[in-house]
């Protein structure tokens, strides 16, 4: 039994030794969105009219791509800030990155808010209430 355990331990040790950067450098990720309603609404049976469905599909074709581009920019800025902190860059350089991150975060939050406004305007009050209830139940 011990003969089988030693190769496994050696393999595990070699894998860990060959990947220290993976362990030392966690991936940068963004915080959970403040609210996500459009994708949820798309997957629900809300009894949308043809016009509602068409407008929702048009929104979905455009808005997520813009948001994703901004989220990717946010990840890059956070990566740059992490590296600046670890490299001991001057405070003014780090603060400039922090200000860019804050501005980007403001844009992301505004986009989420506008998505909710769009749904509130598109859907009937009853349909919107169903989406909100489903979101709160998650």
N, C-alpha and C positions, 0 to 999 in steps of 0.2 A: 504494500500500500504506500509506503514511504517513497518507493522508487518512482511512482507515478506523480507524487506531489512535488518532488524536486524540479522536474522539467517545467511544470506549470508555474512554480514560483520564479524560476529563472526567466521564463518567457515574460511574465508579468513585470518583473524588475527591469528587463531590457526595454520593454515598451514604455514604461514610465520614465526611464532614463533618457530615452530618445525623444521624448516629447515634453521637455520642461517648459518650453515657451507656451504650450497649450495650457498647462496648469498655472503658469505665472501671469498670463495675459488673458483675463476674461474678455469675452466678446462684449462690445458696446451694444446696449439695447435701449429702447425708449420706454418710458413709463406707459402704463396702460392708458388708452385714450379716455378722456373725460366722459365721453358718451359715444356710442356707436349704434345708430338707429337705421340708417339707410339699408345696409346689408341685411339686417334683421327683417326690415319691412319687405324687402325683395323676396325673402324666403317664406313669408307668411301668406296665408290665404285670407286676403283682406277684401275680396270681392271688388277689385279695382275695375274702373271703367277702362275702355280702350284708350281714352285720352290720358288718364292717370298712368296707365301702364306704359304708354309711349313716352310720356314726360319723365317717368322714373327711369326707364331704360336709357334715355338720352343723358340724364344726370349721371347715371352709373358709368356710362362710357367716358365721361369727361372728368368728373370730380376726383375719383380715386387715383387716377394717373398723376394729377397735379399734387395731391396729398402725398403720394408715394415718393415723388421726386423731392418734395420738401423733407420728408422723413429721412430719405437717403442723405440729403445735405446735412441734416441734424446729426446723423450718425457720424458722418465725416468730421464735422466740427467737434463732436465729443471725443473722437479719436485723436484729433489734433490737440485738444486740450489735455487729454490724458498724457500724451507724449510730452507736451510742454511742461506739465507738472513734474513728470518723472525726470525730465532732462534739466530741471531747475531753471527754466527760461525766466526772464525778467517778469515782474508782476504786471507791467503794462501790457506785455504780449498776452499773458494769460487773461487779463481783464478784457482785452479786446475780443478774445475768443468767447469768453463768458457772455459778453454783451451780444455777440452774434447768435449764440445759442439761445439767449433769452428772447431776442427778436424772432428767431425761427420758431420757438415754442409758442410765442404769441400768435404767429401766423397759423400754426397747427391748431391751436385751440379755437381760433376764429373760424377756421374751416369746419371744424366739428360743429360749432354753433350754427354756422350757415346751413349745414346739412340738416340739422334739426328744424331750422326755420323753413327750409325748402319743404320738408315733409309735412310740417304743420300747415303750410299753405296748400300743398298738393292734396292732402288727404282730408276726408271729413273729420269732424271732431271725434266721432266714434271710432273711425279707423286709426286715427292717431293715438287715441287712448289705448287701443288694443296693442299697438306697437310699444308704447311706454310700459304698459303692464307686463308684456312679455320681456322687455329689457330688465325691468326691476326684478322679475322672477328668476332671471339667470343666476 
